[in-house]
Structures are given as structure tokens and as C-alpha cells.
Amino acid sequence: MKVLVIGANGKTGRIIVELLGKSAHQVRAMIRHEEQAPALEKLGAETVVADLEKDVSHALEGCDAVIFAAGSGSHTGPDKTIAVDQEGAIRSMEIAETLGVNRYIMLSSLRSNEPEKGPEKIQHYLLAKKKADDHLRSTRLNYTIVRPGRLSDDVGTGKVNLAERLEFQPDPIPRADVAQTLVTCLDVSNTQHKSFDLLSGETPIEEALKRL
């Protein structure tokens, strides 16, 4: 399967690219600047330059799946969040449908399904993610929506707690475990057309996904 990683140069995106580079899948890393290419190519990726706020059709051509791990970042305002996390994501879904890219895995956020229950300072972000997630469910795409809690740069444990809905907990989940969950979804058919919350836990990732 040829997988396009949108947001490949981000912290989580790089881990996803590295995991895919070591897998049986082919990986294409979507980047905004050519100078980002060498580092990702060393991880086993083919690279393509594209801007999520514009037409990214050329990036999706020839791909079988998309993992969306892009984000406007915490340093940007609501306008940028809407442009990238909401409208950019939706545009990529529409292009995927047009080009026949069937599989679409979305890195979302805990409480994106109920933004009003999230911290006030990030409610605009959660609402943008909710609109993107809702649009994805309305498409013909074979989707999986993964909603992790707060991310950390800690070493991954390979073990998680996931369910359609989980109660909030303050402890973060390592990006490595989130990335591994997203990549594993490609090969676990039980994750298709499902959305779930993701936190650190005691169950090996593949086993947890098969229990969904």
C-alpha cells in the first residue's frame, strides 16, 4: 500500500514516516519546503512538496491511503487552525475521493467529538477538528479517526487504552504510541469506519485495535 503522510515533518509525522519506512508499505511524505526532504528520505520516504492550504492533488496521485497528521500548531491563531486543521483536511478528503484513494486515517484529538467539554483555550481547535472529523464520516472514504489525549515526547510503551469514548485523564500519551497506532490501523480491518479515543494503557496496540 502506498501511504501519503500529510504533516510528515511534524514531531508525530516523522515517527509515522519512520515506521512506514520500515514496514511493507511504501511511504510518501508531504512537506511544505524542499529543504525538509533529505531528513525524511533518510527514513525511507519519497517526498512531495505541497501546501495544505492549496490544491494538493499531485501529492495524493497514485496513493492508496492517507494518514493525516498535520496541524497548524499551538503558536497560531484560530484563523490558521481553521485553514489547516479544518479546511485543509476537508480539501484533502475531497481530493482523495476524486482520485480513488480509499483509506483515510485521521489523527484527531481527545474531546474533538465534544469541543464544549475541552479546555476553553483550545475549544476553537477542537471545533475545527470536529468539523473535519464529521466531514470525513460523511464521505465514501474508508476512514479511521484516532483521538489521542495530550502528547508527550516520552519513549513509547507499545501499550494503550482505547475505546469509542474514554474519560479524560491528565497523563500524556507518547507520540510514538500514537504513531504506531495510526500505522497499525492500516493493517487491522477492524478499525475501518470507526472513531475512538486513545490514551496510555496496558494493552498491546494491535491487540487493543482488534478488540474495537
C-alpha positions in Angstrom: 0.0 0.0 0.0 1.3 3.5 -0.9 0.6 5.8 2.0 0.7 9.6 1.9 1.6 11.2 5.3 0.2 14.7 5.5 2.1 16.6 8.1 5.2 14.4 7.7 7.7 17.0 9.0 5.9 17.3 12.4 7.0 15.5 15.5 4.4 12.8 15.2 4.6 12.8 11.4 8.3 11.9 11.4 7.7 8.9 13.6 4.9 7.8 11.3 7.2 8.1 8.3 9.9 6.2 10.0 7.6 3.4 11.0 6.2 3.1 7.5 9.7 3.2 6.0 10.4 0.0 8.0 7.1 -1.6 7.0 5.9 -3.5 3.9 4.1 -0.3 2.9 5.5 2.5 0.6 5.6 6.0 2.2 5.3 9.4 0.5 6.0 12.3 2.8 4.2 15.6 2.1 6.3 18.6 3.0 6.0 22.3 2.6 9.7 23.1 1.9 12.2 21.3 -0.3 14.9 21.5 2.4 12.8 19.2 4.6 13.2 16.4 2.1 16.6 14.9 2.9 15.8 14.0 6.5 12.6 12.3 5.5 14.2 10.5 2.6 16.7 9.0 5.1 13.7 7.5 6.9 12.7 5.7 3.7 10.2 8.1 2.3 9.6 9.5 -1.2 8.8 13.2 -0.7 6.5 15.7 -2.4 6.2 19.4 -1.8 2.6 20.6 -1.3 0.8 23.3 0.7 -2.3 22.0 2.6 -3.9 25.5 2.1 -3.8 25.0 -1.6 -4.5 22.2 -4.1 -2.6 19.0 -3.1 -3.9 16.7 -5.8 -0.4 16.0 -7.1 0.6 14.7 -3.6 -2.3 12.2 -3.5 -1.9 10.9 -7.0 -1.0 7.2 -7.1 -1.6 6.7 -3.3 -3.8 4.0 -1.7 -4.1 5.6 1.7 -3.6 8.9 3.6 -2.5 9.4 7.2 -3.4 13.0 8.2 -1.1 14.2 11.0 -0.9 17.8 10.1 -1.7 20.7 12.4 -1.4 24.5 12.4 0.5 24.4 15.8 -0.2 25.9 19.2 1.5 29.1 18.2 -1.0 30.0 15.6 -4.4 31.7 16.0 -7.9 30.4 15.2 -7.8 31.6 11.5 -4.8 29.3 10.8 -6.4 26.5 12.7 -9.5 26.7 10.5 -7.3 26.9 7.4 -5.2 23.9 8.1 -6.9 21.6 10.6 -10.4 22.1 9.2 -10.4 23.3 5.6 -7.1 21.8 4.6 -8.1 18.4 6.0 -11.5 18.6 4.3 -9.9 19.6 1.0 -7.6 16.6 1.2 -10.6 14.3 1.8 -12.4 15.6 -1.2 -9.3 15.1 -3.4 -8.9 11.6 -2.0 -12.4 10.7 -3.0 -12.0 12.2 -6.5 -8.7 10.3 -7.1 -10.0 7.0 -5.6 -7.7 7.0 -2.6 -9.8 4.7 -0.5 -8.2 4.6 3.0 -8.0 7.7 5.2 -6.7 7.7 8.8 -7.2 10.9 10.8 -5.1 12.0 13.7 -7.7 14.0 15.7 -7.8 14.9 19.4 -9.5 13.8 22.5 -12.7 15.7 23.0 -12.9 16.7 19.4 -16.3 15.0 19.4 -17.5 17.3 22.2 -15.5 20.5 22.0 -17.6 22.2 24.7 -16.1 19.9 27.3 -12.5 20.7 26.4 -10.3 23.5 27.8 -11.6 26.9 26.8 -8.3 28.0 25.3 -8.3 25.2 22.7 -12.0 25.0 22.0 -11.5 26.6 18.6 -9.0 23.9 17.8 -11.4 21.1 19.0 -14.2 22.6 17.0 -12.1 22.7 13.8 -11.1 19.0 14.4 -14.8 18.1 15.0 -15.8 19.7 11.7 -13.1 17.8 9.8 -13.9 14.5 11.6 -17.6 14.9 10.8 -16.9 15.6 7.2 -14.7 12.5 7.0 -17.5 10.3 8.3 -19.8 11.8 5.6 -17.5 10.8 2.7 -17.2 7.4 0.9 -13.7 7.0 2.3 -12.8 4.0 4.4 -11.9 6.1 7.5 -10.4 5.7 10.9 -10.5 8.6 13.4 -8.0 8.4 16.3 -8.5 10.9 19.1 -5.4 10.8 21.5 -5.0 12.7 24.7 -2.2 15.1 25.3 1.0 14.1 23.5 4.5 13.7 25.0 7.9 13.0 23.7 8.5 10.1 26.1 9.6 6.7 24.8 6.7 4.7 23.6 5.5 1.7 25.6 3.6 -0.1 22.8 0.6 -0.3 25.1 -2.6 1.7 25.1 -6.1 2.1 26.3 -8.6 2.8 23.5 -12.4 2.8 23.2 -15.2 4.7 21.4 -15.2 7.1 24.4 -12.8 7.4 27.4 -12.9 9.7 30.4 -10.3 12.4 30.3 -7.0 11.8 32.2 -4.2 14.3 32.6 -1.4 11.9 31.9 0.0 12.3 28.4 0.5 9.5 25.8 3.8 9.2 24.0 3.8 10.3 20.3 5.5 7.1 19.5 2.5 5.1 20.7 0.1 7.3 18.8 2.1 7.0 15.6 2.3 3.2 16.0 -1.5 3.1 16.5 -2.1 5.1 13.3 0.2 2.9 11.2 -1.2 -0.3 12.7 -4.7 0.8 11.7 -3.6 0.3 8.1 -3.4 -3.5 8.6 -6.2 -4.1 11.1 -9.5 -4.3 9.2 -11.5 -4.0 12.5 -10.5 -0.3 12.6 -12.3 0.6 9.4 -15.2 3.1 9.7 -14.5 3.6 13.4 -13.6 6.5 15.7 -12.0 6.1 19.1 -10.3 7.8 22.0 -6.7 6.8 22.7 -4.7 7.0 26.0 -1.8 5.2 27.5 -2.7 1.8 28.9 -1.7 -1.8 29.5 -2.9 -3.5 26.2 -0.5 -4.0 23.3 -1.6 -1.7 20.4 -2.5 -4.4 17.8 -4.5 -6.4 20.4 -6.4 -3.3 21.5 -7.3 -2.4 17.9 -8.6 -5.9 17.2 -10.9 -5.6 20.3 -12.6 -2.5 18.9 
